[in-house]
Amino acid sequence: MSPEDKSGLEHYGYLESMQVLERENMPRASDLLLSVSVCAETYKTKIVDLALASSEELRQMAQQQEPLWLFDTNKQTEVLNEVEYKRRFAHLDPTLEEIIKFIANGGPIDMPSFNGNVDIEMGNSSIPSVIEASRAIEIVLVDPINLVHMLMDVVNLGLLLTGRDGYLNGALQVMTAQFHLPSPLVRPREVYFARHSRQIDFNTWLVADVSLESVYPNPLVQYKRRPSGCLIHGLQSGLSLVTWVENNVVCDGSIPEMFRQTFKSGVAFSAKRWMLTMERHYDRYAVLQKQQNQLLGQPLLDNNLGKGQKNLMKLAERTIKSYNTIFSSCSENQWMPLRIHGGEDIFVKTNMNLDAPGTPRGVVVMISTSMWLPIPQNDVFKFLRAGGNRWKWDLLSYGCMTRDALHIPSARDPANSVSLVIVEPPNGRTNKSEMFYLQESFADSTGMYIIFAPVDASAVQYIMEGKDSDSVDMLASGFAVLPCTSEGSILTMAFQLMDEEISTPEYLPPQAVSTANRLVSETVSLIKASLMFNSAF
């Protein structure tokens, strides 16, 4: 598997936030791993039976049309007909199931050998559960084998089956994931599940997920995956036709008022969002391959430029991953309101980095807030992604000249792009040096994103000379713009800062609290003022 595909899994993790993350200090993770290893035969058999049954259910769901799937014109996506789903896939008592088959078909009664239960009921009946099920079908710029490799290369709890002859056909692993909506106000959804891959025919693969609560009951779980995943069919020229199915049972509990419409619409964690993330990742490598082909036979200077742009794309991918870590969480590191007057809506948490590659060493302070704006989502997105507007809202660029020095659009959607924004000090200002921001802007079914990281001029020169970008330290910040109504949007801003004066992540000194409050408050004021000014004309 190529390095691009492996990094793509981490990038897929941003999935944007629909990410699969290795998480620390999770009580259930160690318990589950212990159960799998100590009682291998007892639990392994149950998980294998569950995964096989789920894989077959997913195959049928991916291939069926109406009445199982209905097109929702409001959501512009296919949604599951729950009544038809239960009629086809609800698991009845084996004797009753065979009697129904006998009556319907007039055939002999065969008692099934599998007594597992794929249908997953929520253990906490005090919170109403909601079914979120959708399907998306698109062509992705990658062949089936590399796509399956990417999806299966994330073992973080245990590998149960390696597949036939060590191949991916029949591989089975146990995983944990957090699914995020980018805001400190919305708790991530957490799930433990089995992921199984198998080859259907010469050119078709299936990757299926299913929650493990039927094997490891837990009444506190609020998110469960019924059989979900993707059917991948190879096309000519290394393309794949991918059918992605999301089928989940959710108890979200308390949802902040401003996000209720996003959750009610069903787009926050839909199949379409997975699909758009996957498309975007492979589109970027299609752009790089096109550039590489154009540079073949060109002078050395042009070849170095091509390598430099490829390194920028790789660094941008790492920027997305860094941004996603802001919203990943564990029980020991939760968002806390800023303890300062007027900072109740600003949230902060810290993290100590000792040896993570590509990240500055020390205490990282993460700051975030979400707010409603009376400006349409697309207008906010266009304003924030434009390099020429950065000086209007960025405190570090205020009073300077800003512009896009380099712009690399996506192969599929020009709105998705990687750019290098240059900040030039005004004429006569010698106390400020030239600096850059590496920025990626993109949209999915949930929101629009502008994610960036400061990069000094020497690092930019190093990268553009074609040298490896892995050694460049960076911390990403960014904006997520979600739709709210036709007249407004939800803006979430998130910053990561290094404070050399902080020696421990357990204590945030008053000066750091004041700096965080000023950064967010003044940035919000500048953005609101600029957007309101633009909307007036």
Secondary structure per residue as TSV (DSSP state, phi and psi in degrees):
chain	resnum	aa	ss	phi	psi
A	1	M	-	360.0	137.1
A	2	S	-	-72.6	154.8
A	3	P	H	-58.6	-33.5
A	4	E	H	-62.5	-40.9
A	5	D	H	-69.5	-38.2
A	6	K	H	-67.5	-43.5
A	7	S	H	-65.9	-26.9
A	8	G	H	-62.3	-31.8
A	9	L	H	-65.2	-40.6
A	10	E	H	-67.1	-38.8
A	11	H	H	-67.4	-36.9
A	12	Y	H	-62.9	-28.8
A	13	G	T	-59.7	-28.5
A	14	Y	T	-69.0	-24.5
A	15	L	T	-7.4	59.0
A	16	E	T	-8.6	70.6
A	17	S	T	93.7	-23.9
A	18	M	-	-70.2	53.3
A	19	Q	-	-98.5	154.6
A	20	V	-	-97.3	116.9
A	21	L	-	-124.4	141.5
A	22	E	-	-80.7	124.1
A	23	R	-	-117.0	151.9
A	24	E	S	-103.7	152.7
A	25	N	S	57.6	41.6
A	26	M	-	-104.1	116.7
A	27	P	H	-57.3	-42.0
A	28	R	H	-71.0	-27.1
A	29	A	H	-62.0	-48.3
A	30	S	H	-67.8	-37.2
A	31	D	H	-63.4	-42.6
A	32	L	H	-65.6	-44.7
A	33	L	H	-61.9	-39.9
A	34	L	H	-63.9	-41.4
A	35	S	H	-63.4	-41.7
A	36	V	H	-65.8	-40.2
A	37	S	H	-80.7	-41.5
A	38	V	H	-78.0	-43.1
A	39	C	T	-107.5	53.2
A	40	A	H	-53.7	-51.6
A	41	E	H	-67.7	-39.3
A	42	T	H	-63.1	-50.0
A	43	Y	H	-87.7	-33.8
A	44	K	H	-60.8	-43.2
A	45	T	H	-61.2	-43.5
A	46	K	H	-63.8	-42.9
A	47	I	H	-67.3	-41.4
A	48	V	H	-61.8	-46.2
A	49	D	H	-61.3	-43.7
A	50	L	H	-61.8	-45.5
A	51	A	H	-64.7	-41.2
A	52	L	H	-65.5	-44.4
A	53	A	H	-63.9	-40.0
A	54	S	H	-67.1	-38.3
A	55	S	H	-61.2	-42.2
A	56	E	H	-69.2	-38.7
A	57	E	H	-62.3	-43.8
A	58	L	H	-62.7	-41.8
A	59	R	H	-57.0	-45.8
A	60	Q	H	-66.3	-41.2
A	61	M	H	-64.8	-36.8
A	62	A	H	-68.7	-28.5
A	63	Q	H	-96.5	-18.2
A	64	Q	-	-79.0	155.8
A	65	Q	-	-115.3	-145.7
A	66	E	T	-64.6	147.1
A	67	P	T	-89.5	2.0
A	68	L	T	-66.1	-38.9
A	69	W	E	-116.4	134.2
A	70	L	E	-124.3	141.9
A	71	F	E	-87.2	122.6
A	72	D	E	-93.4	111.9
A	73	T	T	-68.3	-29.3
A	74	N	T	-71.9	-41.9
A	75	K	T	-87.9	-11.9
A	76	Q	T	54.9	44.8
A	77	T	E	-157.2	165.4
A	78	E	E	-82.1	135.8
A	79	V	E	-123.8	156.7
A	80	L	E	-81.6	135.6
A	81	N	-	-83.1	99.5
A	82	E	H	-62.9	-35.4
A	83	V	H	-63.2	-45.1
A	84	E	H	-68.2	-36.2
A	85	Y	H	-61.1	-47.1
A	86	K	H	-65.2	-36.2
A	87	R	H	-62.9	-36.2
A	88	R	H	-88.9	-35.2
A	89	F	H	-121.3	-10.2
A	90	A	-	-61.5	135.2
A	91	H	-	-94.0	111.6
A	92	L	-	-91.2	173.5
A	93	D	-	-56.0	132.8
A	94	P	H	-53.4	-40.6
A	95	T	H	-65.7	-45.4
A	96	L	H	-64.7	-38.7
A	97	E	H	-61.3	-42.8
A	98	E	H	-70.6	-33.2
A	99	I	H	-64.2	-40.9
A	100	I	H	-62.9	-42.8
A	101	K	H	-61.2	-41.5
A	102	F	H	-63.2	-45.0
A	103	I	H	-65.1	-41.4
A	104	A	H	-73.0	-37.6
A	105	N	H	-112.3	-13.1
A	106	G	-	69.6	19.6
A	107	G	-	-97.5	175.9
A	108	P	-	-73.1	156.0
A	109	I	-	-91.0	119.8
A	110	D	-	-118.1	119.8
A	111	M	-	-72.3	124.4
A	112	P	-	-68.5	146.8
A	113	S	S	-82.8	-26.8
A	114	F	-	-85.1	123.3
A	115	N	-	-117.1	19.9
A	116	G	-	-73.2	172.0
A	117	N	-	-131.1	110.3
A	118	V	-	-82.9	-30.8
A	119	D	-	-67.5	124.2
A	120	I	-	-111.8	121.1
A	121	E	-	-102.6	146.6
A	122	M	-	-74.6	136.8
A	123	G	S	-76.5	-26.3
A	124	N	-	-95.5	95.3
A	125	S	T	-78.3	-10.2
A	126	S	T	-73.8	-19.2
A	127	I	S	-109.9	124.1
A	128	P	-	-59.9	135.6
A	129	S	-	-97.6	152.5
A	130	V	E	-127.5	139.8
A	131	I	E	-91.3	124.3
A	132	E	E	-117.5	106.1
A	133	A	E	-139.1	127.9
A	134	S	E	-151.7	167.7
A	135	R	E	-140.4	143.1
A	136	A	E	-136.8	142.9
A	137	I	E	-131.0	123.2
A	138	E	E	-149.7	164.6
A	139	I	E	-95.5	130.0
A	140	V	E	-116.4	142.7
A	141	L	S	-82.9	60.6
A	142	V	S	-159.1	152.5
A	143	D	-	-81.9	158.5
A	144	P	H	-57.3	-42.2
A	145	I	H	-61.0	-47.1
A	146	N	H	-66.2	-34.2
A	147	L	H	-67.8	-43.1
A	148	V	H	-63.3	-41.5
A	149	H	H	-56.7	-44.7
A	150	M	H	-62.9	-43.5
A	151	L	H	-70.7	-28.0
A	152	M	H	-95.6	-4.7
A	153	D	-	-91.8	49.3
A	154	V	-	-141.5	48.4
A	155	V	-	-73.5	114.4
A	156	N	S	-127.2	1.4
A	157	L	S	-127.7	-39.1
A	158	G	E	176.7	144.3
A	159	L	E	-105.2	116.9
A	160	L	E	-92.3	-42.7
A	161	L	E	-133.9	135.8
A	162	T	E	-88.5	-11.9
A	163	G	-	95.5	167.5
A	164	R	G	-65.8	125.2
A	165	D	G	56.2	33.2
A	166	G	G	75.7	7.2
A	167	Y	S	-89.0	170.6
A	168	L	S	-77.9	-12.8
A	169	N	T	-70.6	106.5
A	170	G	T	98.2	3.4
A	171	A	E	-68.0	144.5
A	172	L	E	-143.6	130.1
A	173	Q	E	-141.0	158.3
A	174	V	E	-105.9	132.9
A	175	M	E	-135.8	166.0
A	176	T	E	-130.7	149.0
A	177	A	E	-147.3	153.5
A	178	Q	E	-118.0	133.8
A	179	F	E	-112.8	125.3
A	180	H	-	-113.4	143.9
A	181	L	-	-107.8	124.5
A	182	P	S	-69.5	91.0
A	183	S	S	-167.7	142.1
A	184	P	T	-70.4	-11.8
A	185	L	T	-85.1	-14.8
A	186	V	S	-113.6	120.7
A	187	R	-	-71.8	140.1
A	188	P	-	-68.9	151.7
A	189	R	E	-86.2	134.2
A	190	E	E	-118.7	142.6
A	191	V	E	-153.9	145.5
A	192	Y	E	-108.0	134.6
A	193	F	E	-153.4	162.7
A	194	A	E	-99.3	140.9
A	195	R	E	-121.4	126.8
A	196	H	E	-126.5	132.2
A	197	S	E	-116.8	142.1
A	198	R	E	-152.0	153.8
A	199	Q	E	-94.9	124.0
A	200	I	E	-82.0	-47.5
A	201	D	E	-149.2	-167.8
A	202	F	T	-54.4	-35.4
A	203	N	T	-125.2	17.4
A	204	T	E	-132.7	132.5
A	205	W	E	-126.9	158.7
A	206	L	E	-133.3	132.5
A	207	V	E	-123.2	115.7
A	208	A	E	-120.0	139.2
A	209	D	E	-113.0	149.8
A	210	V	E	-156.1	139.4
A	211	S	E	-64.7	156.3
A	212	L	-	-106.5	14.5
A	213	E	T	-66.5	-23.0
A	214	S	T	-72.7	-19.8
A	215	V	T	-94.5	-40.9
A	216	Y	S	-120.3	82.8
A	217	P	-	-58.6	138.0
A	218	N	-	-149.0	105.8
A	219	P	T	-67.0	-12.4
A	220	L	T	-89.4	-9.1
A	221	V	-	-66.8	134.8
A	222	Q	-	-116.4	6.7
A	223	Y	E	-148.3	123.7
A	224	K	E	-134.5	139.2
A	225	R	E	-96.8	114.6
A	226	R	-	-74.0	170.7
A	227	P	S	-48.0	117.5
A	228	S	E	-138.3	168.9
A	229	G	E	136.6	-148.8
A	230	C	E	-143.7	147.3
A	231	L	E	-104.0	126.2
A	232	I	E	-119.6	118.9
A	233	H	E	-117.0	123.8
A	234	G	E	-71.7	138.3
A	235	L	-	-115.6	179.8
A	236	Q	G	-69.6	159.6
A	237	S	G	61.8	32.1
A	238	G	G	72.7	23.8
A	239	L	-	-100.4	164.2
A	240	S	E	-135.1	137.4
A	241	L	E	-93.6	113.7
A	242	V	E	-110.5	128.7
A	243	T	E	-110.9	113.7
A	244	W	E	-106.4	132.0
A	245	V	E	-119.0	126.8
A	246	E	E	-112.6	127.2
A	247	N	E	-143.9	95.7
A	248	N	E	-129.0	151.3
A	249	V	E	-111.7	127.4
A	250	V	E	-132.0	136.2
A	251	C	-	-118.0	93.1
A	252	D	-	-81.3	-17.0
A	253	G	-	64.7	-132.9
A	254	S	-	-80.2	122.0
A	255	I	-	-117.6	129.1
A	256	P	-	-54.8	144.8
A	257	E	G	-54.2	-42.6
A	258	M	G	-67.1	-18.8
A	259	F	G	-101.0	-2.5
A	260	R	H	-63.0	-38.4
A	261	Q	H	-66.2	-36.4
A	262	T	H	-62.9	-43.9
A	263	F	H	-70.4	-41.2
A	264	K	H	-63.0	-33.2
A	265	S	H	-69.3	-22.5
A	266	G	T	83.0	0.2
A	267	V	-	-86.1	-15.1
A	268	A	T	-59.9	-38.3
A	269	F	T	-131.4	43.4
A	270	S	-	-86.2	165.3
A	271	A	H	-60.5	-33.3
A	272	K	H	-63.3	-33.7
A	273	R	H	-68.4	-43.1
A	274	W	H	-56.3	-47.1
A	275	M	H	-63.4	-44.2
A	276	L	H	-64.3	-35.1
A	277	T	H	-65.9	-44.1
A	278	M	H	-64.1	-44.0
A	279	E	H	-57.7	-46.1
A	280	R	H	-63.2	-40.7
A	281	H	H	-61.5	-48.7
A	282	Y	H	-77.2	-23.5
A	283	D	H	-62.7	-38.4
A	284	R	H	-63.5	-35.3
A	285	Y	H	-78.0	-23.2
A	286	A	H	-67.1	-38.6
A	287	V	H	-63.4	-45.2
A	288	L	H	-64.2	-39.4
A	289	Q	H	-66.0	-38.8
A	290	K	H	-63.0	-43.6
A	291	Q	H	-63.3	-41.0
A	292	Q	H	-63.4	-42.2
A	293	N	H	-63.7	-37.4
A	294	Q	H	-69.2	-27.5
A	295	L	H	-88.9	-9.5
A	296	L	T	-60.8	127.0
A	297	G	T	85.5	-1.1
A	298	Q	S	-86.2	166.9
A	299	P	-	-58.5	161.6
A	300	L	H	-58.3	-37.8
A	301	L	H	-59.3	-43.4
A	302	D	H	-66.4	-38.6
A	303	N	H	-64.5	-39.9
A	304	N	H	-63.0	-36.8
A	305	L	H	-62.8	-42.2
A	306	G	H	-62.8	-42.7
A	307	K	H	-65.3	-36.9
A	308	G	H	-64.1	-42.7
A	309	Q	H	-66.3	-37.3
A	310	K	H	-63.6	-41.4
A	311	N	H	-64.6	-36.9
A	312	L	H	-62.2	-40.6
A	313	M	H	-64.5	-40.6
A	314	K	H	-63.7	-42.2
A	315	L	H	-67.1	-36.1
A	316	A	H	-63.1	-37.6
A	317	E	H	-63.7	-39.2
A	318	R	H	-69.1	-30.1
A	319	T	H	-62.3	-41.6
A	320	I	H	-62.1	-44.2
A	321	K	H	-62.1	-41.8
A	322	S	H	-62.2	-40.9
A	323	Y	H	-62.6	-39.5
A	324	N	H	-65.6	-29.8
A	325	T	H	-64.1	-20.8
A	326	I	H	-60.5	-39.7
A	327	F	H	-97.9	-6.8
A	328	S	-	-72.9	151.7
A	329	S	-	-150.9	165.0
A	330	C	B	-142.7	170.7
A	331	S	T	-62.6	-24.8
A	332	E	T	-90.1	-4.1
A	333	N	B	-140.7	75.2
A	334	Q	-	-98.8	159.6
A	335	W	-	-65.6	139.1
A	336	M	E	-128.2	139.7
A	337	P	E	-61.7	145.7
A	338	L	-	-69.1	126.0
A	339	R	S	-85.8	75.6
A	340	I	S	-157.4	147.3
A	341	H	T	-60.4	126.5
A	342	G	T	88.7	-2.5
A	343	G	-	-106.8	19.0
A	344	E	T	-63.5	-27.3
A	345	D	T	-95.3	4.4
A	346	I	-	-106.2	131.1
A	347	F	E	-116.1	148.3
A	348	V	E	-141.2	149.9
A	349	K	E	-152.8	164.3
A	350	T	E	-129.0	161.6
A	351	N	E	-150.3	138.4
A	352	M	E	-97.0	120.2
A	353	N	E	-104.6	121.2
A	354	L	S	-106.8	-37.3
A	355	D	S	-146.5	11.6
A	356	A	-	-66.3	122.9
A	357	P	T	-65.9	143.9
A	358	G	T	78.4	6.8
A	359	T	S	-126.7	135.9
A	360	P	-	-57.2	144.8
A	361	R	S	-82.7	132.1
A	362	G	E	135.8	-163.3
A	363	V	E	-88.7	123.9
A	364	V	E	-99.9	127.8
A	365	V	E	-102.7	124.5
A	366	M	E	-109.7	129.2
A	367	I	E	-128.4	136.1
A	368	S	E	-152.8	153.0
A	369	T	E	-154.6	155.9
A	370	S	E	-126.3	144.6
A	371	M	E	-150.2	156.1
A	372	W	E	-91.5	137.3
A	373	L	E	-121.9	139.0
A	374	P	S	-82.0	39.3
A	375	I	S	-128.5	135.2
A	376	P	-	-57.3	148.5
A	377	Q	H	-53.7	-47.2
A	378	N	H	-64.6	-35.1
A	379	D	H	-67.2	-40.5
A	380	V	H	-64.3	-43.3
A	381	F	H	-61.6	-47.5
A	382	K	H	-61.5	-39.3
A	383	F	H	-66.8	-47.4
A	384	L	H	-73.9	-28.8
A	385	R	H	-82.0	-17.7
A	386	A	-	-72.9	119.5
A	387	G	G	-58.9	-33.2
A	388	G	G	-68.9	-13.5
A	389	N	G	-97.4	-4.6
A	390	R	G	-60.0	-38.0
A	391	W	G	-63.4	-17.6
A	392	K	G	-78.1	-19.8
A	393	W	T	-130.8	-19.2
A	394	D	-	-86.7	118.5
A	395	L	T	-60.0	-35.4
A	396	L	T	-75.8	-17.7
A	397	S	T	-105.7	-2.4
A	398	Y	T	-62.3	129.8
A	399	G	T	88.5	-2.8
A	400	C	S	-102.4	176.6
A	401	M	E	-100.0	130.8
A	402	T	E	-126.0	145.3
A	403	R	E	-162.0	161.0
A	404	D	E	-78.9	112.9
A	405	A	E	-84.2	-23.3
A	406	L	E	-150.9	139.8
A	407	H	E	-140.7	121.0
A	408	I	E	-119.7	103.3
A	409	P	E	-78.4	160.4
A	410	S	-	-71.6	155.9
A	411	A	S	-68.5	-26.7
A	412	R	S	-103.1	-41.7
A	413	D	-	-134.4	111.0
A	414	P	T	-60.0	-21.5
A	415	A	T	-67.7	-24.1
A	416	N	S	-90.0	119.7
A	417	S	E	-155.0	159.4
A	418	V	E	-112.6	133.4
A	419	S	E	-139.2	158.2
A	420	L	E	-116.6	111.5
A	421	V	E	-95.8	126.8
A	422	I	E	-101.8	137.6
A	423	V	E	-112.4	113.8
A	424	E	E	-109.7	125.9
A	425	P	-	-65.1	149.8
A	426	P	-	-61.0	157.6
A	427	N	T	-57.2	132.9
A	428	G	T	91.2	-11.0
A	429	R	-	-90.2	105.3
A	430	T	-	-97.9	-7.2
A	431	N	S	-85.9	-1.8
A	432	K	S	-121.4	137.6
A	433	S	-	-104.5	159.5
A	434	E	-	-65.9	138.3
A	435	M	E	-140.3	168.9
A	436	F	E	-132.4	156.4
A	437	Y	E	-124.8	126.6
A	438	L	E	-87.0	126.5
A	439	Q	E	-133.1	138.0
A	440	E	E	-122.3	131.3
A	441	S	E	-121.4	135.9
A	442	F	E	-161.1	168.2
A	443	A	E	-134.1	147.1
A	444	D	-	-134.6	-169.5
A	445	S	S	-68.0	-18.9
A	446	T	S	-93.2	-48.1
A	447	G	-	-157.3	-175.9
A	448	M	E	-120.0	141.8
A	449	Y	E	-130.6	141.1
A	450	I	E	-129.1	109.8
A	451	I	E	-121.3	134.3
A	452	F	E	-146.9	161.3
A	453	A	E	-147.1	136.2
A	454	P	E	-70.0	138.7
A	455	V	E	-135.7	127.4
A	456	D	E	-75.9	164.6
A	457	A	H	-61.2	-37.6
A	458	S	H	-66.9	-36.3
A	459	A	H	-67.9	-39.5
A	460	V	H	-61.9	-44.7
A	461	Q	H	-61.1	-42.4
A	462	Y	H	-59.7	-45.0
A	463	I	H	-68.7	-44.1
A	464	M	H	-70.4	-16.3
A	465	E	T	-79.1	1.4
A	466	G	T	91.2	10.2
A	467	K	-	-85.6	161.7
A	468	D	-	-66.3	132.5
A	469	S	S	-88.0	-4.3
A	470	D	T	-63.5	-25.7
A	471	S	T	-84.0	-4.0
A	472	V	-	-83.7	119.4
A	473	D	-	-77.9	141.6
A	474	M	-	-158.8	154.6
A	475	L	-	-130.9	129.5
A	476	A	-	-96.8	149.8
A	477	S	E	-131.6	176.9
A	478	G	E	172.1	179.6
A	479	F	E	-123.8	142.0
A	480	A	E	-120.4	128.3
A	481	V	E	-116.7	110.6
A	482	L	E	-105.4	147.4
A	483	P	E	-71.2	145.9
A	484	C	E	-123.3	-59.7
A	485	T	E	-139.2	178.2
A	486	S	T	-65.7	-18.7
A	487	E	T	-101.6	-6.0
A	488	G	E	-152.3	179.0
A	489	S	E	-152.6	166.7
A	490	I	E	-109.9	123.3
A	491	L	E	-107.9	123.1
A	492	T	E	-112.6	124.1
A	493	M	E	-111.6	143.0
A	494	A	E	-141.2	129.9
A	495	F	E	-123.0	147.1
A	496	Q	E	-120.7	129.9
A	497	L	E	-131.6	147.4
A	498	M	E	-101.7	129.3
A	499	D	-	-120.9	106.8
A	500	E	T	-68.3	-17.1
A	501	E	T	-84.1	-10.4
A	502	I	-	-92.7	125.1
A	503	S	-	-102.8	-16.0
A	504	T	-	-140.9	141.1
A	505	P	T	-74.6	-9.4
A	506	E	T	-78.9	-15.2
A	507	Y	-	-136.6	128.1
A	508	L	-	-109.5	110.2
A	509	P	-	-66.6	158.0
A	510	P	H	-53.3	-37.9
A	511	Q	H	-64.1	-39.6
A	512	A	H	-67.6	-37.9
A	513	V	H	-62.7	-43.7
A	514	S	H	-64.3	-40.9
A	515	T	H	-63.6	-43.1
A	516	A	H	-62.6	-42.7
A	517	N	H	-64.2	-42.5
A	518	R	H	-66.5	-42.4
A	519	L	H	-57.7	-50.3
A	520	V	H	-70.9	-47.9
A	521	S	H	-60.6	-45.8
A	522	E	H	-72.9	-34.6
A	523	T	H	-64.9	-42.2
A	524	V	H	-59.9	-45.2
A	525	S	H	-62.3	-42.7
A	526	L	H	-65.8	-41.6
A	527	I	H	-64.8	-46.9
A	528	K	H	-60.8	-44.2
A	529	A	H	-62.9	-43.6
A	530	S	H	-67.2	-42.5
A	531	L	H	-67.5	-41.4
A	532	M	H	-65.9	-36.6
A	533	F	H	-64.2	-44.5
A	534	N	H	-64.8	-38.6
A	535	S	H	-70.7	-18.3
A	536	A	T	-77.5	-11.8
A	537	F	-	-118.1	360.0
